[in-house]
């Protein structure tokens, strides 16, 4: 992961990956299928979890 390597692009890449996943998930109207889309694939699950744990440090105040 870029964050573990101290790469300053980590937050931007993680936010973009999560946004892309969430955009696709939003298009899935069935809740069970949407949950499966985000949780059944380990890489997707890890992106969402990493974003949630990293989000406070990358969210910009409005």
C-alpha positions as YAML, in Angstrom:
chain: A
units: angstrom
residues:
- id: 1
  name: UNK
  ca: [0.00, 0.00, 0.00]
- id: 2
  name: UNK
  ca: [1.24, 3.45, -0.84]
- id: 3
  name: UNK
  ca: [0.50, 4.75, 2.65]
- id: 4
  name: UNK
  ca: [2.80, 2.15, 4.22]
- id: 5
  name: UNK
  ca: [5.56, 3.31, 1.88]
- id: 6
  name: UNK
  ca: [5.00, 6.93, 2.88]
- id: 7
  name: UNK
  ca: [3.93, 7.91, -0.63]
- id: 8
  name: UNK
  ca: [2.11, 11.27, -0.54]
- id: 9
  name: UNK
  ca: [-0.24, 10.10, -3.31]
- id: 10
  name: UNK
  ca: [-1.74, 7.41, -1.06]
- id: 11
  name: UNK
  ca: [-4.72, 9.45, 0.13]
- id: 12
  name: UNK
  ca: [-5.61, 10.58, -3.38]
- id: 13
  name: UNK
  ca: [-5.38, 7.08, -4.85]
- id: 14
  name: UNK
  ca: [-7.38, 5.53, -2.00]
- id: 15
  name: UNK
  ca: [-10.10, 8.18, -2.23]
- id: 16
  name: UNK
  ca: [-10.35, 7.72, -6.01]
- id: 17
  name: UNK
  ca: [-10.54, 3.93, -5.73]
- id: 18
  name: UNK
  ca: [-13.21, 4.14, -3.07]
- id: 19
  name: UNK
  ca: [-15.21, 6.72, -5.04]
- id: 20
  name: UNK
  ca: [-15.14, 4.46, -8.10]
- id: 21
  name: UNK
  ca: [-16.32, 1.46, -6.09]
- id: 22
  name: UNK
  ca: [-19.08, 3.47, -4.43]
- id: 23
  name: UNK
  ca: [-20.25, 4.84, -7.78]
- id: 24
  name: UNK
  ca: [-20.60, 1.33, -9.16]
- id: 25
  name: UNK
  ca: [-22.26, 0.12, -5.96]
- id: 26
  name: UNK
  ca: [-24.79, 2.95, -6.07]
- id: 27
  name: UNK
  ca: [-25.93, 1.75, -9.48]
- id: 28
  name: UNK
  ca: [-26.82, -1.66, -8.00]
- id: 29
  name: UNK
  ca: [-30.38, -1.34, -6.73]
- id: 30
  name: UNK
  ca: [-30.59, -4.72, -5.00]
- id: 31
  name: UNK
  ca: [-29.15, -4.35, -1.48]
- id: 32
  name: UNK
  ca: [-27.89, -7.94, -1.31]
- id: 33
  name: UNK
  ca: [-26.10, -7.68, -4.64]
- id: 34
  name: UNK
  ca: [-24.68, -4.26, -3.70]
- id: 35
  name: UNK
  ca: [-23.35, -5.67, -0.42]
- id: 36
  name: UNK
  ca: [-21.84, -8.60, -2.29]
- id: 37
  name: UNK
  ca: [-20.23, -6.28, -4.83]
- id: 38
  name: UNK
  ca: [-18.44, -4.41, -2.05]
- id: 39
  name: UNK
  ca: [-17.71, -7.30, 0.31]
- id: 40
  name: UNK
  ca: [-17.33, -10.58, -1.59]
- id: 41
  name: UNK
  ca: [-14.18, -9.57, -3.46]
- id: 42
  name: UNK
  ca: [-11.27, -9.26, -1.01]
- id: 43
  name: UNK
  ca: [-9.62, -6.36, -2.86]
- id: 44
  name: UNK
  ca: [-12.84, -4.33, -2.86]
- id: 45
  name: UNK
  ca: [-13.47, -5.10, 0.79]
- id: 46
  name: UNK
  ca: [-9.91, -3.98, 1.63]
- id: 47
  name: UNK
  ca: [-10.28, -0.71, -0.30]
- id: 48
  name: UNK
  ca: [-13.50, 0.16, 1.53]
- id: 49
  name: UNK
  ca: [-12.00, -0.77, 4.92]
- id: 50
  name: UNK
  ca: [-8.80, 1.16, 4.25]
- id: 51
  name: UNK
  ca: [-10.78, 4.21, 3.17]
- id: 52
  name: UNK
  ca: [-12.92, 4.07, 6.29]
- id: 53
  name: UNK
  ca: [-9.89, 3.89, 8.56]
- id: 54
  name: UNK
  ca: [-7.94, 6.48, 6.56]
- id: 55
  name: UNK
  ca: [-10.85, 8.82, 5.74]
- id: 56
  name: UNK
  ca: [-10.54, 11.24, 8.68]
- id: 57
  name: UNK
  ca: [-7.02, 12.12, 7.59]
- id: 58
  name: UNK
  ca: [-7.94, 12.66, 3.94]
- id: 59
  name: UNK
  ca: [-11.28, 14.39, 4.28]
- id: 60
  name: UNK
  ca: [-11.01, 18.12, 3.69]
- id: 61
  name: UNK
  ca: [-13.14, 20.46, 5.79]
- id: 62
  name: UNK
  ca: [-15.74, 22.39, 3.81]
...
